[in-house]
Every structure is written in structure tokens, then in C-alpha cells.
Amino acid sequence: MADPADVDMRTLGVVMEKNGQIVELGAGAAVLGHPAASVALLANMLGERGEEIPAGTFILTGGITAAVAMENGDSLNVRYQGLGSVGMRFV
């Protein structure tokens, strides 16, 4: 597994599989050109309101791929280039 510090999030490749078939491909640049750009946008918007992101906040930067409809019994696996994968089954 890659050291996260060595990963270029802009070019990070993502492969989404539904029931063993590739249904979506993407790269980090799909999120405002770079996933960190969405975090900066959030911080700036909050800052304009005199607010901030509390330490320890879990932030989702946005979708690298399009959403895919799932049904009971479907399996989903998402692979992140050099970082690993996450999978689940819908029941």
C-alpha cells in the first residue's frame, strides 16, 4: 500500500465494481480539479460566515465517480489506486 503522503490525489484512480462488473471509473480531479479544493471551498465559505471547521471533523470531499443505484443482494467494491479497496454487500 502506498504512503498517503506520496499519493497525488488529483490523479488518484478509482474503479467501482457492482456485482463484479466495472460500472464507474474516475480520478481525483473530478472533484473540483483536486479533492483538497472542495475542502478549501468549504473552509472559505465557513470563514465568510465567521465559522470554522472544528478539529477532528470528518469531511467527504465529493464524488470521484457518479452514484450507482444498488439493490438488495448487490455487492459493491471500490478500488483506490495504490491505497486499497472497500467493499460491501447490500441486504
Backbone atoms as SQL, in Angstrom:
CREATE TABLE atoms (id INTEGER PRIMARY KEY, chain TEXT, resi INTEGER, resn TEXT, atom TEXT, x REAL, y REAL, z REAL);
INSERT INTO atoms VALUES
  (1, 'A', 1, 'MET', 'N', 0.842, -1.175, 0.000),
  (2, 'A', 1, 'MET', 'CA', 0.000, 0.000, 0.000),
  (3, 'A', 1, 'MET', 'C', 0.887, 1.237, 0.000),
  (4, 'A', 2, 'ALA', 'N', 0.475, 2.228, -0.749),
  (5, 'A', 2, 'ALA', 'CA', 1.237, 3.474, -0.864),
  (6, 'A', 2, 'ALA', 'C', 1.159, 4.281, 0.429),
  (7, 'A', 3, 'ASP', 'N', 2.191, 5.061, 0.674),
  (8, 'A', 3, 'ASP', 'CA', 2.178, 6.023, 1.770),
  (9, 'A', 3, 'ASP', 'C', 1.264, 7.163, 1.324),
  (10, 'A', 4, 'PRO', 'N', 0.204, 7.467, 2.091),
  (11, 'A', 4, 'PRO', 'CA', -0.715, 8.531, 1.678),
  (12, 'A', 4, 'PRO', 'C', -0.013, 9.851, 1.355),
  (13, 'A', 5, 'ALA', 'N', 1.108, 10.132, 1.985),
  (14, 'A', 5, 'ALA', 'CA', 1.834, 11.374, 1.716),
  (15, 'A', 5, 'ALA', 'C', 2.405, 11.388, 0.296),
  (16, 'A', 6, 'ASP', 'N', 2.567, 10.212, -0.306),
  (17, 'A', 6, 'ASP', 'CA', 3.126, 10.114, -1.653),
  (18, 'A', 6, 'ASP', 'C', 2.056, 10.040, -2.746),
  (19, 'A', 7, 'VAL', 'N', 0.791, 10.121, -2.365),
  (20, 'A', 7, 'VAL', 'CA', -0.300, 9.974, -3.335),
  (21, 'A', 7, 'VAL', 'C', -0.703, 11.335, -3.888),
  (22, 'A', 8, 'ASP', 'N', -0.755, 11.431, -5.201),
  (23, 'A', 8, 'ASP', 'CA', -1.251, 12.639, -5.860),
  (24, 'A', 8, 'ASP', 'C', -2.759, 12.484, -5.978),
  (25, 'A', 9, 'MET', 'N', -3.497, 13.128, -5.097),
  (26, 'A', 9, 'MET', 'CA', -4.949, 12.973, -5.051),
  (27, 'A', 9, 'MET', 'C', -5.627, 13.432, -6.338),
  (28, 'A', 10, 'ARG', 'N', -4.985, 14.311, -7.068),
  (29, 'A', 10, 'ARG', 'CA', -5.556, 14.792, -8.326),
  (30, 'A', 10, 'ARG', 'C', -5.611, 13.677, -9.364),
  (31, 'A', 11, 'THR', 'N', -4.586, 12.843, -9.401),
  (32, 'A', 11, 'THR', 'CA', -4.516, 11.788, -10.402),
  (33, 'A', 11, 'THR', 'C', -4.887, 10.412, -9.850),
  (34, 'A', 12, 'LEU', 'N', -5.295, 10.351, -8.588),
  (35, 'A', 12, 'LEU', 'CA', -5.673, 9.077, -7.967),
  (36, 'A', 12, 'LEU', 'C', -6.791, 8.414, -8.761),
  (37, 'A', 13, 'GLY', 'N', -6.555, 7.206, -9.232),
  (38, 'A', 13, 'GLY', 'CA', -7.560, 6.471, -9.994),
  (39, 'A', 13, 'GLY', 'C', -8.494, 5.685, -9.092),
  (40, 'A', 14, 'VAL', 'N', -9.764, 5.615, -9.485),
  (41, 'A', 14, 'VAL', 'CA', -10.782, 4.891, -8.735),
  (42, 'A', 14, 'VAL', 'C', -11.542, 3.991, -9.702),
  (43, 'A', 15, 'VAL', 'N', -11.749, 2.741, -9.291),
  (44, 'A', 15, 'VAL', 'CA', -12.528, 1.783, -10.070),
  (45, 'A', 15, 'VAL', 'C', -13.659, 1.279, -9.182),
  (46, 'A', 16, 'MET', 'N', -14.906, 1.424, -9.652),
  (47, 'A', 16, 'MET', 'CA', -16.064, 0.951, -8.912),
  (48, 'A', 16, 'MET', 'C', -16.653, -0.255, -9.632),
  (49, 'A', 17, 'GLU', 'N', -16.841, -1.332, -8.882),
  (50, 'A', 17, 'GLU', 'CA', -17.422, -2.548, -9.432),
  (51, 'A', 17, 'GLU', 'C', -18.722, -2.875, -8.719),
  (52, 'A', 18, 'LYS', 'N', -19.733, -3.191, -9.490),
  (53, 'A', 18, 'LYS', 'CA', -21.018, -3.647, -8.955),
  (54, 'A', 18, 'LYS', 'C', -21.209, -5.082, -9.405),
  (55, 'A', 19, 'ASN', 'N', -21.352, -5.973, -8.442),
  (56, 'A', 19, 'ASN', 'CA', -21.530, -7.399, -8.732),
  (57, 'A', 19, 'ASN', 'C', -20.434, -7.926, -9.653),
  (58, 'A', 20, 'GLY', 'N', -19.194, -7.454, -9.426),
  (59, 'A', 20, 'GLY', 'CA', -18.041, -7.937, -10.172),
  (60, 'A', 20, 'GLY', 'C', -17.819, -7.285, -11.524),
  (61, 'A', 21, 'GLN', 'N', -18.682, -6.356, -11.926),
  (62, 'A', 21, 'GLN', 'CA', -18.547, -5.685, -13.215),
  (63, 'A', 21, 'GLN', 'C', -18.183, -4.214, -12.983),
  (64, 'A', 22, 'ILE', 'N', -17.211, -3.717, -13.743),
  (65, 'A', 22, 'ILE', 'CA', -16.831, -2.310, -13.631),
  (66, 'A', 22, 'ILE', 'C', -17.997, -1.448, -14.122),
  (67, 'A', 23, 'VAL', 'N', -18.424, -0.521, -13.260),
  (68, 'A', 23, 'VAL', 'CA', -19.536, 0.362, -13.620),
  (69, 'A', 23, 'VAL', 'C', -19.134, 1.834, -13.650),
  (70, 'A', 24, 'GLU', 'N', -18.047, 2.186, -12.989),
  (71, 'A', 24, 'GLU', 'CA', -17.583, 3.577, -12.970),
  (72, 'A', 24, 'GLU', 'C', -16.065, 3.611, -12.845),
  (73, 'A', 25, 'LEU', 'N', -15.457, 4.574, -13.516),
  (74, 'A', 25, 'LEU', 'CA', -14.033, 4.872, -13.389),
  (75, 'A', 25, 'LEU', 'C', -13.910, 6.363, -13.108),
  (76, 'A', 26, 'GLY', 'N', -12.906, 6.744, -12.354),
  (77, 'A', 26, 'GLY', 'CA', -12.740, 8.163, -12.094),
  (78, 'A', 26, 'GLY', 'C', -11.351, 8.491, -11.605),
  (79, 'A', 27, 'ALA', 'N', -11.107, 9.772, -11.447),
  (80, 'A', 27, 'ALA', 'CA', -9.841, 10.276, -10.903),
  (81, 'A', 27, 'ALA', 'C', -10.172, 11.416, -9.952),
  (82, 'A', 28, 'GLY', 'N', -9.288, 11.647, -9.006),
  (83, 'A', 28, 'GLY', 'CA', -9.491, 12.683, -8.008),
  (84, 'A', 28, 'GLY', 'C', -9.790, 14.050, -8.592),
  (85, 'A', 29, 'ALA', 'N', -9.302, 14.319, -9.787),
  (86, 'A', 29, 'ALA', 'CA', -9.538, 15.614, -10.432),
  (87, 'A', 29, 'ALA', 'C', -11.016, 15.867, -10.703),
  (88, 'A', 30, 'ALA', 'N', -11.844, 14.827, -10.632),
  (89, 'A', 30, 'ALA', 'CA', -13.284, 15.003, -10.840),
  (90, 'A', 30, 'ALA', 'C', -13.913, 15.858, -9.744),
  (91, 'A', 31, 'VAL', 'N', -13.206, 16.015, -8.631),
  (92, 'A', 31, 'VAL', 'CA', -13.717, 16.815, -7.507),
  (93, 'A', 31, 'VAL', 'C', -13.064, 18.199, -7.568),
  (94, 'A', 32, 'LEU', 'N', -13.669, 19.094, -8.304),
  (95, 'A', 32, 'LEU', 'CA', -13.193, 20.478, -8.434),
  (96, 'A', 32, 'LEU', 'C', -11.730, 20.591, -8.844),
  (97, 'A', 33, 'GLY', 'N', -11.244, 19.621, -9.618),
  (98, 'A', 33, 'GLY', 'CA', -9.853, 19.630, -10.065),
  (99, 'A', 33, 'GLY', 'C', -8.893, 18.964, -9.101),
  (100, 'A', 34, 'HIS', 'N', -9.249, 18.903, -7.832),
  (101, 'A', 34, 'HIS', 'CA', -8.433, 18.265, -6.781),
  (102, 'A', 34, 'HIS', 'C', -9.310, 18.172, -5.536),
  (103, 'A', 35, 'PRO', 'N', -9.387, 17.000, -4.880),
  (104, 'A', 35, 'PRO', 'CA', -10.245, 16.875, -3.700),
  (105, 'A', 35, 'PRO', 'C', -9.992, 17.936, -2.625),
  (106, 'A', 36, 'ALA', 'N', -8.766, 18.387, -2.474),
  (107, 'A', 36, 'ALA', 'CA', -8.482, 19.417, -1.467),
  (108, 'A', 36, 'ALA', 'C', -9.171, 20.738, -1.798),
  (109, 'A', 37, 'ALA', 'N', -9.487, 20.951, -3.079),
  (110, 'A', 37, 'ALA', 'CA', -10.163, 22.187, -3.468),
  (111, 'A', 37, 'ALA', 'C', -11.550, 22.279, -2.838),
  (112, 'A', 38, 'SER', 'N', -12.219, 21.141, -2.679),
  (113, 'A', 38, 'SER', 'CA', -13.551, 21.190, -2.069),
  (114, 'A', 38, 'SER', 'C', -13.451, 21.485, -0.572),
  (115, 'A', 39, 'VAL', 'N', -12.389, 21.008, 0.070),
  (116, 'A', 39, 'VAL', 'CA', -12.185, 21.318, 1.489),
  (117, 'A', 39, 'VAL', 'C', -11.865, 22.804, 1.645),
  (118, 'A', 40, 'ALA', 'N', -11.046, 23.333, 0.759),
  (119, 'A', 40, 'ALA', 'CA', -10.726, 24.765, 0.801),
  (120, 'A', 40, 'ALA', 'C', -11.972, 25.600, 0.562),
  (121, 'A', 41, 'LEU', 'N', -12.813, 25.179, -0.376),
  (122, 'A', 41, 'LEU', 'CA', -14.054, 25.892, -0.650),
  (123, 'A', 41, 'LEU', 'C', -14.943, 25.913, 0.593),
  (124, 'A', 42, 'LEU', 'N', -15.074, 24.756, 1.253),
  (125, 'A', 42, 'LEU', 'CA', -15.854, 24.678, 2.490),
  (126, 'A', 42, 'LEU', 'C', -15.286, 25.610, 3.550),
  (127, 'A', 43, 'ALA', 'N', -13.970, 25.560, 3.764),
  (128, 'A', 43, 'ALA', 'CA', -13.335, 26.404, 4.781),
  (129, 'A', 43, 'ALA', 'C', -13.546, 27.882, 4.478),
  (130, 'A', 44, 'ASN', 'N', -13.418, 28.261, 3.211),
  (131, 'A', 44, 'ASN', 'CA', -13.608, 29.663, 2.827),
  (132, 'A', 44, 'ASN', 'C', -15.050, 30.114, 3.009),
  (133, 'A', 45, 'MET', 'N', -15.991, 29.254, 2.655),
  (134, 'A', 45, 'MET', 'CA', -17.402, 29.603, 2.822),
  (135, 'A', 45, 'MET', 'C', -17.750, 29.771, 4.301),
  (136, 'A', 46, 'LEU', 'N', -17.245, 28.859, 5.127),
  (137, 'A', 46, 'LEU', 'CA', -17.482, 28.974, 6.566),
  (138, 'A', 46, 'LEU', 'C', -16.808, 30.225, 7.120),
  (139, 'A', 47, 'GLY', 'N', -15.584, 30.493, 6.655),
  (140, 'A', 47, 'GLY', 'CA', -14.845, 31.667, 7.112),
  (141, 'A', 47, 'GLY', 'C', -15.582, 32.960, 6.826),
  (142, 'A', 48, 'GLU', 'N', -16.252, 33.029, 5.671),
  (143, 'A', 48, 'GLU', 'CA', -17.037, 34.212, 5.330),
  (144, 'A', 48, 'GLU', 'C', -18.183, 34.437, 6.305),
  (145, 'A', 49, 'ARG', 'N', -18.587, 33.360, 6.975),
  (146, 'A', 49, 'ARG', 'CA', -19.680, 33.452, 7.958),
  (147, 'A', 49, 'ARG', 'C', -19.147, 33.534, 9.386),
  (148, 'A', 50, 'GLY', 'N', -17.814, 33.637, 9.519),
  (149, 'A', 50, 'GLY', 'CA', -17.213, 33.697, 10.844),
  (150, 'A', 50, 'GLY', 'C', -17.165, 32.348, 11.539),
  (151, 'A', 51, 'GLU', 'N', -17.273, 31.264, 10.770),
  (152, 'A', 51, 'GLU', 'CA', -17.248, 29.915, 11.326),
  (153, 'A', 51, 'GLU', 'C', -15.979, 29.211, 10.865),
  (154, 'A', 52, 'GLU', 'N', -15.726, 28.055, 11.457),
  (155, 'A', 52, 'GLU', 'CA', -14.559, 27.262, 11.059),
  (156, 'A', 52, 'GLU', 'C', -14.899, 25.783, 11.130),
  (157, 'A', 53, 'ILE', 'N', -14.016, 24.983, 10.562),
  (158, 'A', 53, 'ILE', 'CA', -14.173, 23.532, 10.620),
  (159, 'A', 53, 'ILE', 'C', -13.552, 23.063, 11.931),
  (160, 'A', 54, 'PRO', 'N', -14.338, 22.466, 12.818),
  (161, 'A', 54, 'PRO', 'CA', -13.777, 22.007, 14.091),
  (162, 'A', 54, 'PRO', 'C', -12.718, 20.912, 13.883),
  (163, 'A', 55, 'ALA', 'N', -11.697, 20.912, 14.706),
  (164, 'A', 55, 'ALA', 'CA', -10.662, 19.879, 14.653),
  (165, 'A', 55, 'ALA', 'C', -11.313, 18.506, 14.773),
  (166, 'A', 56, 'GLY', 'N', -10.833, 17.569, 13.991),
  (167, 'A', 56, 'GLY', 'CA', -11.339, 16.201, 14.050),
  (168, 'A', 56, 'GLY', 'C', -12.568, 15.948, 13.203),
  (169, 'A', 57, 'THR', 'N', -13.045, 16.963, 12.493),
  (170, 'A', 57, 'THR', 'CA', -14.224, 16.809, 11.652),
  (171, 'A', 57, 'THR', 'C', -13.911, 15.882, 10.485),
  (172, 'A', 58, 'PHE', 'N', -14.814, 14.951, 10.214),
  (173, 'A', 58, 'PHE', 'CA', -14.690, 14.045, 9.067),
  (174, 'A', 58, 'PHE', 'C', -15.350, 14.729, 7.881),
  (175, 'A', 59, 'ILE', 'N', -14.588, 14.977, 6.827),
  (176, 'A', 59, 'ILE', 'CA', -15.093, 15.711, 5.662),
  (177, 'A', 59, 'ILE', 'C', -15.065, 14.798, 4.435),
  (178, 'A', 60, 'LEU', 'N', -16.200, 14.696, 3.776),
  (179, 'A', 60, 'LEU', 'CA', -16.270, 13.999, 2.495),
  (180, 'A', 60, 'LEU', 'C', -16.112, 15.054, 1.407),
  (181, 'A', 61, 'THR', 'N', -15.120, 14.875, 0.539),
  (182, 'A', 61, 'THR', 'CA', -14.788, 15.908, -0.438),
  (183, 'A', 61, 'THR', 'C', -15.724, 15.964, -1.627),
  (184, 'A', 62, 'GLY', 'N', -16.433, 14.896, -1.890),
  (185, 'A', 62, 'GLY', 'CA', -17.316, 14.836, -3.053),
  (186, 'A', 62, 'GLY', 'C', -17.038, 13.574, -3.839),
  (187, 'A', 63, 'GLY', 'N', -17.908, 13.261, -4.758),
  (188, 'A', 63, 'GLY', 'CA', -17.810, 12.013, -5.502),
  (189, 'A', 63, 'GLY', 'C', -16.801, 12.060, -6.639),
  (190, 'A', 64, 'ILE', 'N', -15.913, 11.083, -6.664),
  (191, 'A', 64, 'ILE', 'CA', -14.975, 10.926, -7.776),
  (192, 'A', 64, 'ILE', 'C', -15.675, 10.244, -8.946),
  (193, 'A', 65, 'THR', 'N', -16.648, 9.393, -8.635),
  (194, 'A', 65, 'THR', 'CA', -17.442, 8.721, -9.661),
  (195, 'A', 65, 'THR', 'C', -18.895, 9.145, -9.505),
  (196, 'A', 66, 'ALA', 'N', -19.680, 8.826, -10.495),
  (197, 'A', 66, 'ALA', 'CA', -21.120, 9.047, -10.401),
  (198, 'A', 66, 'ALA', 'C', -21.705, 8.053, -9.399),
  (199, 'A', 67, 'ALA', 'N', -22.860, 8.391, -8.857),
  (200, 'A', 67, 'ALA', 'CA', -23.569, 7.479, -7.966),
  (201, 'A', 67, 'ALA', 'C', -24.124, 6.316, -8.781),
  (202, 'A', 68, 'VAL', 'N', -24.189, 5.156, -8.154),
  (203, 'A', 68, 'VAL', 'CA', -24.707, 3.960, -8.809),
  (204, 'A', 68, 'VAL', 'C', -25.819, 3.389, -7.935),
  (205, 'A', 69, 'ALA', 'N', -26.971, 3.128, -8.527),
  (206, 'A', 69, 'ALA', 'CA', -28.100, 2.557, -7.786),
  (207, 'A', 69, 'ALA', 'C', -27.767, 1.126, -7.368),
  (208, 'A', 70, 'MET', 'N', -28.108, 0.807, -6.132),
  (209, 'A', 70, 'MET', 'CA', -27.872, -0.534, -5.606),
  (210, 'A', 70, 'MET', 'C', -29.200, -1.112, -5.123),
  (211, 'A', 71, 'GLU', 'N', -29.293, -2.436, -5.130),
  (212, 'A', 71, 'GLU', 'CA', -30.486, -3.122, -4.656),
  (213, 'A', 71, 'GLU', 'C', -30.073, -4.215, -3.686),
  (214, 'A', 72, 'ASN', 'N', -31.042, -4.743, -2.949),
  (215, 'A', 72, 'ASN', 'CA', -30.755, -5.846, -2.037),
  (216, 'A', 72, 'ASN', 'C', -30.050, -6.970, -2.791),
  (217, 'A', 73, 'GLY', 'N', -28.986, -7.490, -2.191),
  (218, 'A', 73, 'GLY', 'CA', -28.218, -8.573, -2.788),
  (219, 'A', 73, 'GLY', 'C', -27.036, -8.121, -3.629),
  (220, 'A', 74, 'ASP', 'N', -26.980, -6.844, -3.991),
  (221, 'A', 74, 'ASP', 'CA', -25.861, -6.334, -4.783),
  (222, 'A', 74, 'ASP', 'C', -24.606, -6.220, -3.933),
  (223, 'A', 75, 'SER', 'N', -23.463, -6.396, -4.588),
  (224, 'A', 75, 'SER', 'CA', -22.158, -6.193, -3.958),
  (225, 'A', 75, 'SER', 'C', -21.476, -5.021, -4.636),
  (226, 'A', 76, 'LEU', 'N', -20.758, -4.241, -3.851),
  (227, 'A', 76, 'LEU', 'CA', -20.038, -3.086, -4.360),
  (228, 'A', 76, 'LEU', 'C', -18.599, -3.172, -3.880),
  (229, 'A', 77, 'ASN', 'N', -17.666, -2.926, -4.779),
  (230, 'A', 77, 'ASN', 'CA', -16.254, -2.863, -4.425),
  (231, 'A', 77, 'ASN', 'C', -15.660, -1.633, -5.109),
  (232, 'A', 78, 'VAL', 'N', -14.935, -0.828, -4.338),
  (233, 'A', 78, 'VAL', 'CA', -14.291, 0.361, -4.886),
  (234, 'A', 78, 'VAL', 'C', -12.806, 0.265, -4.596),
  (235, 'A', 79, 'ARG', 'N', -12.001, 0.339, -5.653),
  (236, 'A', 79, 'ARG', 'CA', -10.541, 0.267, -5.526),
  (237, 'A', 79, 'ARG', 'C', -9.945, 1.650, -5.723),
  (238, 'A', 80, 'TYR', 'N', -9.054, 2.010, -4.811),
  (239, 'A', 80, 'TYR', 'CA', -8.355, 3.296, -4.856),
  (240, 'A', 80, 'TYR', 'C', -6.892, 3.022, -5.179),
  (241, 'A', 81, 'GLN', 'N', -6.426, 3.540, -6.280),
  (242, 'A', 81, 'GLN', 'CA', -5.084, 3.276, -6.801),
  (243, 'A', 81, 'GLN', 'C', -4.015, 3.391, -5.722),
  (244, 'A', 82, 'GLY', 'N', -3.359, 2.275, -5.444),
  (245, 'A', 82, 'GLY', 'CA', -2.258, 2.248, -4.507),
  (246, 'A', 82, 'GLY', 'C', -2.643, 2.316, -3.042),
  (247, 'A', 83, 'LEU', 'N', -3.931, 2.512, -2.738),
  (248, 'A', 83, 'LEU', 'CA', -4.338, 2.665, -1.336),
  (249, 'A', 83, 'LEU', 'C', -5.125, 1.476, -0.797),
  (250, 'A', 84, 'GLY', 'N', -5.758, 0.721, -1.664),
  (251, 'A', 84, 'GLY', 'CA', -6.558, -0.415, -1.213),
  (252, 'A', 84, 'GLY', 'C', -7.978, -0.309, -1.737),
  (253, 'A', 85, 'SER', 'N', -8.865, -1.054, -1.114),
  (254, 'A', 85, 'SER', 'CA', -10.244, -1.080, -1.578),
  (255, 'A', 85, 'SER', 'C', -11.204, -1.188, -0.398),
  (256, 'A', 86, 'VAL', 'N', -12.446, -0.918, -0.701),
  (257, 'A', 86, 'VAL', 'CA', -13.515, -1.072, 0.269),
  (258, 'A', 86, 'VAL', 'C', -14.664, -1.766, -0.453),
  (259, 'A', 87, 'GLY', 'N', -15.283, -2.713, 0.240),
  (260, 'A', 87, 'GLY', 'CA', -16.379, -3.441, -0.365),
  (261, 'A', 87, 'GLY', 'C', -17.530, -3.622, 0.610),
  (262, 'A', 88, 'MET', 'N', -18.696, -3.848, 0.041),
  (263, 'A', 88, 'MET', 'CA', -19.875, -4.083, 0.884),
  (264, 'A', 88, 'MET', 'C', -20.916, -4.843, 0.092),
  (265, 'A', 89, 'ARG', 'N', -21.818, -5.466, 0.830),
  (266, 'A', 89, 'ARG', 'CA', -22.948, -6.171, 0.222),
  (267, 'A', 89, 'ARG', 'C', -24.224, -5.588, 0.802),
  (268, 'A', 90, 'PHE', 'N', -25.196, -5.317, -0.046),
  (269, 'A', 90, 'PHE', 'CA', -26.453, -4.712, 0.384),
  (270, 'A', 90, 'PHE', 'C', -27.465, -5.803, 0.684),
  (271, 'A', 91, 'VAL', 'N', -28.046, -5.726, 1.871),
  (272, 'A', 91, 'VAL', 'CA', -29.022, -6.750, 2.282),
  (273, 'A', 91, 'VAL', 'C', -30.368, -6.120, 2.606);
